[in-house]
Amino acid sequence: MKEVNNKSKESTSIDRRDFLTKSLLFGTALGATGALGVGCTTATQKNNGAADITGPSNTKPIDMMKDFPGHMNKWKKPMPYDFIKKATANFSTANWQSGNEESIYYNLNIPRFFNVDIAMPNLEHGTLERNHNFNLLDLTFKDKDGKQTAQLKDYINGPKQIQAMMMAHKGKVVFEAYSGMNPTDFHIWMSASKTASSLLTNILEAEGRFNYDDMVSKHIPELKGTIWDEISYKDTANMATGLDVEESFENLTNPNSWITNFFRSVFEGKGDEWLQLLKSAKKLENEPAGSHMRYSSAVTMALVLAVQNITNQTWTDVFHEKVWSKIAPKNQFMVGLTPDSVPIGAGHINTTPEDMLRYAMLYTPSWNKVAQEQVVTESILKRTQTMGDPKAYEGCTEQGYGTAWFGEAPERNSCQWDSVFADGAMFKHGNMGQGIYVDPKRDFCGITFALAPNNGPVDHSPGYLRAAAKFLAGA
């Protein structure tokens, strides 16, 4: 993987995600049959209209890794009080993002350390039917160097500290493993949260209340008279603003850089300091907006503000009204807040594993297994898959990450999703190993929760999800 210099498309050998572990500032074709070589027994029921989202009664989750206990199993039980006292005393933004044992505790108990906004579940929740395929435990695929990966059951118990992984095919759960948490525990999504922010702007666009061609300052009065008068929501959603706000190694190691100060203001600042920093963003030289993808959580917060101002509701309330309340979740939805109480839709969503999977299913043809109305319509799905420009993606940092994750290069990024393939599959990564993968063509989706230092082995969880989708579809 290569890191892109923040002034040009030239790359260095430094990994931005590796830096997040160390910083005190902020803290090929897949071998899907690999070790499998077996058939799949998943359901093939067609979707004909809205389904009964309450489902059958025999749908309890099971841990498919229970016969392969690993070092993360201890997190299924309460931690000793002396550990909790020490971890609480040691809390800091850097420690929270470190992937050490205290970091794991923080991310399984976010409301103890951050203010959160909450959207409650419905009075009646839905259930998901299970059709487990234990052959997936033996799944392998070829990495970017053409080498066969370990079997999935061994990978889950490896150094990436997987805490939960779930997969659904044709509306049924085919794989679920809870190696480092309980099915009812909450876990942070990290940057996988960004998909929710772009989904809301896509919904508002479909309602005729939002236009990606508009300049960002149109819906954020505080940004009028700044560089945001010249940046469109399309380029913002695609992270191609041409602004010096990238989460690059060079920027994050500079204590005076814009992005370092932005993160500090979001998690440790006062009032609307983070918004004042958005106002001060500067253009990069010789890089027009839309020409190059540069990852930045800061631009996602512009989408959050736009949603709030357009609807005159909090971002949390809008997400609950238009998405969360539609999927009959079992549990509440939580999102962290900035010092001035703006939901951090760029990375602070917290849910249980199954409720995250229900959200992912909205992007598949089996959406009616979790909802009575289609939230991600065909037009919204196409918009999400195709808004990004492959030319702007070429040579960017995320392309390198995607190739390492999957063993094959994605075609583009788009609408806050890191990786979009030519077959329409999409993936969004989150710091320390979170992930959401949707494959509408194969009627598949999967999610991963993990908490490991970023400077370890490559995160291959995304590749296993893509390999599973291909295998289950008969590839």
N, C-alpha and C positions, 0 to 999 in steps of 0.2 A: 504494500500500500504506500502511496505517496501523498505527501502533504503539499497543497498548493500555496505558494507564496501569496500574501494578501495584496500584492501590488500587480501581479501578473499571473499568467497560467503556468509559469515555471514552477516545478515542484522540488521539494526537499525530501529527505528520508525521515522526517519527524512525523509522528502520528498524533493528531489532535486528541483522539480519545485516550491514547496512552498518557498524554499530559494531564488529563482530568484526574487520573489516579494520583499523580505525584505533586500537583500544584498546591501550594499553600494559599494561593490567591482564590481559587474556586475549586477552592477545593480542587466451455467445454461441455459437454453433455453430461448430465448426471447419470451415474450408474444406479438407477433406482431399484433395479432388481438385485444388484449387489449380492448381499448375503441372504436375500429373500427367496427369489425363485418360486414364489407361491402365489396362489390366487387370493382374491379379496371377496369377502362376504358382505360388504356394506350394502345398505338398502338402495333400491332403484325406484322408489315410489316417485311418481311425477307430481309436480306442483300444479294443482288446478284450483286457483283461487285461494282466499285466506283460510288458514287452517285453525283448528282449535289449539290455541297456544298453551292451554293448561296441560295437555299431553297425558300420557298414561301415568299410573301411580308408581310403577316399578322402574324408577329412573334415578336411583341413588348413585352418586359417584363412587368409584372405587379407585384405589391406587394401583395401577398396573406395574408399579415398581416395588410393591411390597415384598416380593421375593428377592429383591436385589437392594437391600438397605445400604445406604451410603452415609458419608460423613455429615450430610446436611439434615439428616433425620431428627437431630436434636432440636431443631427449630420448630418442630411440631408441638413441643411441650413448653410450658412457661419457663423462662430463664430464672436462675437464682437471683434473689433480691440484691445480693452484693454486686453481682454483675450489672444489674439495672442501675444501681446507684453510681457505679463507676462510669458506665456508659453515659448516663445523664450528665455527670460532671464534666465529661470529656466532649460533650457535643459541640460541634462547630460545622460550618459549611464544608470545610475541607474534609473533615472526618466523616461526615454524612455521605460524601461522594467517593470514599476511599475503597469500598468493597471489603473492608476488614469485618471482624465479627461485630463490632459496635455499629458499623454501617448497616449490617444486616438487620440488627435490632431496630435501628432508627427507621428503616424503610418498611418494616413490618408493623410499625407503630407511629406512623406519621402524625396523627393528631396529638401525640404527646409532645411534639417538638415544633409543630407549625400550626398556625391558625388555618382552619379549613372551612369551606362552605359545603353544605350538605344538601343533596336532593334525595328525598326519601323514595323508597320503592312503592309500587302499587299495593293496594290492599290484597289483591290476588296476584300471585306470581306464577310464572310459567315454569315448565320443566322441559328438559331435553331428553329425548330417548337415547339410550345407549346401544351400540352395536360394536363392541370392542374388537379390534383386530390385533391380537397379541403378536402377530408376525411383524408388526411395526417395531417392536423392541429390537429386532435384528437388522433394522434398516441401515444402509450405508449409502454413500455417494462419493463421487470423485471430486477432490478439491481442485483449486486452480492450477496446481502442479501435476494434476492427473493421478494423484495418489488416493487410494481408497481410505475413507475415514473409518474411525472405530464404529462399532455397532451402536445404535442409539442408546441402548440400555447402559453401555459403558460410558458413553459421552455424558449422559445425564449425571452419572456419579463421578464425573471428572472435575477438573480444576475450574470450570466455568460456573460452578456452584448454582446449577439449575434448581429452582425451587418449585416450579410448576410448569407443565407443558400440556396443552390440550389441542386436539384436532377434531374437526367435524367434516364429514363427507355426506353430501346429499341430505343434510339436515339432521344427521345423527352423530353423536360423539363416538368416534372410533378409537381415540387414544386419549388417555388422561393419566398423568403422573404427578404426584405431590411429594416429591423427594425432600423438600425443605420447608413445607408449610402445610396447613390443613386446607381442605377445600373451602372452608368458611372464613379463612383468614383474608385480610385485606393486604394489598400490595400496590406499590407505586408503579405507574406506567412509564415514568420518565418521558422521553420525547415521543413515545408512541401516542401520547396525549395530543400531539399536533394534528393527528388525523381528525379528531373531533372538532378542532377549530376550523379546519377547511371544510368539513362537512356542513357546519352551520352556515358559512358564507355561500356554499353551493345551494343549500336549501333556500336561503334568502334570495339568491339570484333567480332560482326557479319560481319564486313567488313574485318576482318583478320588483323587489325592494333593494337590490344590490346589483352593481355592475362591475365586473373585474377590470373594465377599461377605465373606470374612474380613477382619479388620483387619490392617494391615501388621505390627504388632508380634507377631502370632501366630507367625510363622515367623522373626522376627528378634529374639531375646531382648534384644539390646543396645538395642533401641528401646522396650522395655516401660517404662511409666511416663512416656512422652512423648506429644506430640500424635499420634504414629503409632498410638496406641491407638484413635483416633477416625477414622482414614483407611482406607478400604477399598482392596483391591487393584484393584477395578474403577475407582475414581476415580484411582488411581495410574496404571494402564495407559492411561487416557484423558487423562492430564495435566490433571485437574480436581480437584486436591487441596484447593483453597482456601487453600493455604499461600503465604507470601511467599518463593517460591523461583524466580520466573519469570526467564527470560533476557531481560528487557526492557532497553531503552536506559537507563532511569532507574536500574535496579539495577546494570547492568554498568559504568556510568560512576561509580558510587559505590565508592571503594576499600574502604569498610567494609561494603558490603552483604553479605548472606548468600551470594548466588550467586557474587560475585567471590571471596570467601574459599573457597567450595567448589571452584571451578575451580583456584585456586591450590593448594589442599591435594591435589587429585587429581594434578596434574602436577608440582608443585614442593614438596609438603609432606613430612612425615615420618610414618611409621607409619600409624595409623588416624585421623589428623586429619579426613579427609573424613567418616568415619563419625561422629565426635563432632559434626561440624557437622549431619549428618542428625538427630541427637538434639535439636539446638537449634532446629530449624525452628519458625516461629511462624505462627499463623493470620492471614489477612487479615480485616479488619473487614467485617462485613455481606456475606460471600461464603461461603455454605455449600458444602461439598465436593460436587462433581458439577455445580455450576451454571455454571462458565465454564472454558473451556480456556485454560491458561497453560503455554506450552512450557517444559520444564525437563529437562535431562539428569540432574539429580540424582535425580528420581523413578524413572528407569529403573534406577538402581543399586540401588534397593530390590527390584526384580524379580530382579536378579542375585543379591543376597544370599539371597532367598527360595529360589531354585533350588538354591543351594549347600547351604543348611541342610536343605531337604526331602530332597535326594538323598544328602547327606553325600559329595558329590563336588565337584570344582571345576566352575565354570560351563563352562569349556573342555571338560572331559571329558564333561559332559552333552551339550553341543552336538555334540561329535564322535559320541557314541554314538547320539543320537536323530535327528541331521540330517546332519552332514557325511559320516559313513561310509555313509549311505544313497544318496548321489548320485554315487558313483564319481568323485570329483574327481581331476583330474590332479595337483594340487599341494597343499601343506600349507595349513592355515588358521592365521593368526596373529592374536593379539589382545593389545593393550597391557595393562599391569598398573599398578595403583595402587602407591604406595610400600609398602603392606603386601601386595602380590601378589594383589589381587582383580582378575579380568579386567574391563576397562572395556567392558562390553557396551553401553554407551550411545553409543559412537562410535569404537572403536579396532580394528575388524576390518580385516584386510588379506588380499586374495586376488588372483588373476589375474582378468581380465575374464570369461573363459569360465566359470570356476568360480562366479563370482557369478551369471552367467546361469543356470547349472544350478540354483543355489539358487532363483532366481526362478521357474523352471519348475515347482517343486513346487506353486505356487499355481494352476497351469493344468490343464486337462483332459489335457494331454500330459505329465503328471508321469511316466508310465511310460516316457518316452524317457530319463529320467535315473535312475530308481529302480525297484527291484523290489517295493517296498511303498509304499503311499500314506502319506506323512508328514503332509501337510496334507489331512486328511480333509474331507468335505463339512461335517461339524459344526464342525470347527476353522475352516474358511474362513468359514462363516456367522457364527461367533462374532467373528472378526476384522473382518468387514465391518460388523457391526451393533451392536457393543458401545457405540460412541460415541453421544452424544446431539446431534442437530442443533441443539437449542436452546442447548446449552453452546458450540457452535461458532460460533453467530451473533455476529458482531462481534469475534471474536478475531483476533489477529495472523495466525495461520496461514491463516485464511480469505482474508485479503487477499493473502498470498503465493500461495495456490493459484489465485486468480482471475488474478493477474498471470502465473503460470507457464503456465497452460493456456488463457487467454482465456475461460474459463467458470468459474463458481463451483462448487467441490465441495459435496457435501451435508453432510459431517461429517468429523471426524477420528475415529479409532477404534483402540484397542489398539496405540498407539505409531505408527500410520501417520498422516501429516499430512493426507492428502486421500483421501476415499472418495466416489465418485460414485454417483448413483442407480442406474446400471447395474452397480454392483458393482466397478468398476475401482478400484485403490488405488495410492497413490504415497507414497514416503517420500524426503524430501530430506536431503542432507548438506551441511555447510558447504563453501563454495567450489565447489559444483556437482556433488556426487555425487547419484546418484538410482537408485531401483529402482521400476519401474512394472509392475504385474500386472493383466491384464484377463481374468479367467476366462471371461466370456461370449464373448469373441472369440478365446479360446485364444491369447493373445498375452502376451509379457512383454518388457521391455527394461531395460537398465542403462546408466548413464553415469558415467564418471570424468572429472573436470575439476579444474583448480586455477587459479582466477582470483580476484582481489580481489572481495569482495562488493559494493563500492560502484560497480561498473560497470553495464552494461546488465542488464535483467531476464534471469534464467535461463530461456530458452525450451526447454531440452532436454526438460522434462516434457511440454510441449505437442506437440513433435515426436513423442514416443513415443505419445501418445494419438492424434494425427492418423494415425500409421502404423497403429495398431491398427484404426481406423475404415476406413482405406483398404483394408487387406488383407482386411477382412471384407466389403468391397463397399459401404461407405457412400458 
